[in-house]
Amino acid sequence: MNFKYVIVGAGLAGITMAERIANVMDEKVLIIEKRNHIAGNIYDSYNNDGIMIHNYGPHTFHTNFKHVFDYICQFTEWNDYQHRVLSYVDGNFVPLPISLETINQLYNLKLSQAEMEDFIESKKVVKENIENSEDVVLSQAGQDIYDKFFKYFTIKQWGVSPKELDKTVISRIPFRTNRDTRYFTDKYQGNPKHGYTKMCENMLRSKKIKILLNTDYKEIISDIKYDVLIYTGPIDYYFDYEFGELLYRSIDFKFETYDMNSYQPTASTRYPKDYDYTRITEFKKMTGQKHQKTTILKEYPCFGKEPYYPYPTSEWKNMYEKYKAKADLEKNTIFLGRLAEYKYYDMDDVIAKALECFEKLKED
Ligand SMILES: Cc1cc2nc3c(=O)[nH]c(=O)nc-3n(C[C@H](O)[C@H](O)[C@H](O)COP(=O)(O)OP(=O)(O)OC[C@H]3O[C@@H](n4cnc5c(N)ncnc54)[C@H](O)[C@@H]3O)c2cc1C
């Protein structure tokens, strides 16, 4: 087989590159994907009850990059969903991120914007040295907010206390002194009207794009002649784990369907302290689908399953740097996307990165 461009991974990074190569350069491109579907982690589908779910966790598109939004709008229309998150604290739901609304509801107060700033100021714990993420939160928000929103949530999310996490992991608490209760305040926000998978299918329409599913690239790469390999899989796997296996935090997803119209007040609720799960998503409230039943997703963070979040400590960053140094020496391979760069990317970041990468490829 002969292809000028081969892409490993049919996630958003790989698909954006394939779309550009086919439609702008007018070149043939092969995508090799080990899963049995396209779209990577933004894959969505209808479950047995006919409700659209996000199979690898809930996704909401949000960006301030106009060029990214203009680009992706060629492939989908959007619903007008604005993401709102409620956090379950002391038996009540309060808005997240912590805003004037949150503080007033939590402490049964009627503070103004200026009074909220004074209130937070009065709670701060003075720290001579900020050494870890616990110090960051205590010094910016005080003990009670630390306990209610951060301490146990971090233990669930990362498996360790904020005390054991570098100060850069929780570097700033995004307090909002206004009454905006949206989770994201980006200019462009929503979910694709017909889902993320449909959006990806539209990106892959060109006949110049061939896709091989159910195939680990190592099974066949030696049989293919190519000029450039665009690799969006795990960087440690590419180098046969030469320096060891990079650590990821994973999530155990438990989907439940109920014979009721509505399960919870918003699409997303967080459980910073109670229960073992970190959040519950109700999909119909994100997608706008009408159905007499409803499907929810409970997320239980864990180790050892699908790689989702790069582990945010220096040990793993250092290991990644060793792989990165080797990757920089590879002549015909481009490393792109969350697994190849061992970096958490939102969807807009990954599209922006791929568009940038394509422009460079075009110039070479
Ligand atoms: C739980 C969760 C929620 C998220 N929510 C949001 C959100 O609300 N908003 C937002 O903007 N972003 C969100 N994201 C981030 C979003 O999922 C990523 O930005 C996006 O999926 C990254 O795309 P990618 O192509 O880099 O990676 P991926 O989607 O992982 O694609 C990589 C592909 O490579 C394939 N692959 C790997 N190894 C091989 C191999 N050896 N051979 C062949 N194929 C291989 C994989 O199967 C995969 O399909 C969330 C992420 C997670 C984990």
The ligand as a Tripos MOL2 file, in Angstrom:
@<TRIPOS>MOLECULE
LIG
   53    58     1     0     0
SMALL
NO_CHARGES

@<TRIPOS>ATOM
      1 C1        -14.0320   12.5470   30.4750 C.3       1 LIG1
      2 C2        -13.6040   13.6150   29.5080 C.ar      1 LIG1
      3 C3        -14.4480   14.7040   29.2890 C.ar      1 LIG1
      4 C4        -14.0680   15.7060   28.4080 C.ar      1 LIG1
      5 N1        -14.9020   16.7790   28.2480 N.ar      1 LIG1
      6 C5        -14.5650   17.7590   27.3920 C.ar      1 LIG1
      7 C6        -15.4380   18.8780   27.2020 C.ar      1 LIG1
      8 O1        -16.5110   18.9970   27.8230 O.2       1 LIG1
      9 N2        -15.0470   19.8600   26.3290 N.ar      1 LIG1
     10 C7        -13.8700   19.7780   25.6140 C.ar      1 LIG1
     11 O2        -13.5760   20.6910   24.8420 O.2       1 LIG1
     12 N3        -13.0400   18.7080   25.7760 N.ar      1 LIG1
     13 C8        -13.3590   17.6970   26.6220 C.ar      1 LIG1
     14 N4        -12.5270   16.6110   26.7660 N.ar      1 LIG1
     15 C9        -11.2940   16.5230   25.9460 C.3       1 LIG1
     16 C10       -11.5220   15.8460   24.5510 C.3       1 LIG1
     17 O3        -11.9830   14.5460   24.7410 O.3       1 LIG1
     18 C11       -10.1910   15.8750   23.7910 C.3       1 LIG1
     19 O4         -9.8340   17.2030   23.5060 O.3       1 LIG1
     20 C12       -10.1900   15.1370   22.4350 C.3       1 LIG1
     21 O5        -10.8650   13.9200   22.4890 O.3       1 LIG1
     22 C13        -8.7500   14.9100   22.0210 C.3       1 LIG1
     23 O6         -8.6880   14.3220   20.7380 O.3       1 LIG1
     24 P1         -7.4040   13.4800   20.2990 P.3       1 LIG1
     25 O7         -7.5790   13.1750   18.8560 O.co2     1 LIG1
     26 O8         -6.1640   14.1520   20.7400 O.co2     1 LIG1
     27 O9         -7.4690   12.1360   21.1860 O.3       1 LIG1
     28 P2         -8.4330   10.8740   21.1170 P.3       1 LIG1
     29 O10        -9.8510   11.2880   20.9650 O.co2     1 LIG1
     30 O11        -8.0940   10.0140   22.2650 O.co2     1 LIG1
     31 O12        -7.9870   10.1320   19.7660 O.3       1 LIG1
     32 C14        -6.8560    9.3030   19.6830 C.3       1 LIG1
     33 C15        -7.2550    8.0710   18.8870 C.3       1 LIG1
     34 O13        -6.0880    7.2750   18.6460 O.3       1 LIG1
     35 C16        -6.4660    5.9220   18.7150 C.3       1 LIG1
     36 N5         -5.2730    5.0870   18.9480 N.ar      1 LIG1
     37 C17        -4.5220    5.0530   20.0730 C.ar      1 LIG1
     38 N6         -3.5260    4.1480   19.9350 N.ar      1 LIG1
     39 C18        -3.6400    3.6260   18.6920 C.ar      1 LIG1
     40 C19        -2.9150    2.6360   17.9940 C.ar      1 LIG1
     41 N7         -1.8750    1.9940   18.5410 N.pl3     1 LIG1
     42 N8         -3.2900    2.3180   16.7140 N.ar      1 LIG1
     43 C20        -4.3780    2.9400   16.1480 C.ar      1 LIG1
     44 N9         -5.1170    3.8760   16.7980 N.ar      1 LIG1
     45 C21        -4.7530    4.2110   18.0520 C.ar      1 LIG1
     46 C22        -7.4460    5.8940   19.8650 C.3       1 LIG1
     47 O14        -8.2610    4.7270   19.8390 O.3       1 LIG1
     48 C23        -8.2300    7.1880   19.6350 C.3       1 LIG1
     49 O15        -9.4000    6.9690   18.8560 O.3       1 LIG1
     50 C24       -12.8430   15.6160   27.7070 C.ar      1 LIG1
     51 C25       -11.9930   14.5200   27.9280 C.ar      1 LIG1
     52 C26       -12.3660   13.5360   28.8220 C.ar      1 LIG1
     53 C27       -11.4240   12.3940   29.0750 C.3       1 LIG1
@<TRIPOS>BOND
     1     1     2 1
     2     2     3 ar
     3     2    52 ar
     4     3     4 ar
     5     4     5 ar
     6     4    50 ar
     7     5     6 ar
     8     6     7 ar
     9     6    13 1
    10     7     8 2
    11     7     9 ar
    12     9    10 ar
    13    10    11 2
    14    10    12 ar
    15    12    13 ar
    16    13    14 ar
    17    14    15 1
    18    14    50 ar
    19    15    16 1
    20    16    17 1
    21    16    18 1
    22    18    19 1
    23    18    20 1
    24    20    21 1
    25    20    22 1
    26    22    23 1
    27    23    24 1
    28    24    25 2
    29    24    26 1
    30    24    27 1
    31    27    28 1
    32    28    29 2
    33    28    30 1
    34    28    31 1
    35    31    32 1
    36    32    33 1
    37    33    34 1
    38    33    48 1
    39    34    35 1
    40    35    36 1
    41    35    46 1
    42    36    37 ar
    43    36    45 ar
    44    37    38 ar
    45    38    39 ar
    46    39    40 ar
    47    39    45 ar
    48    40    41 1
    49    40    42 ar
    50    42    43 ar
    51    43    44 ar
    52    44    45 ar
    53    46    47 1
    54    46    48 1
    55    48    49 1
    56    50    51 ar
    57    51    52 ar
    58    52    53 1
@<TRIPOS>SUBSTRUCTURE
     1 LIG1         1 GROUP 0 **** ****
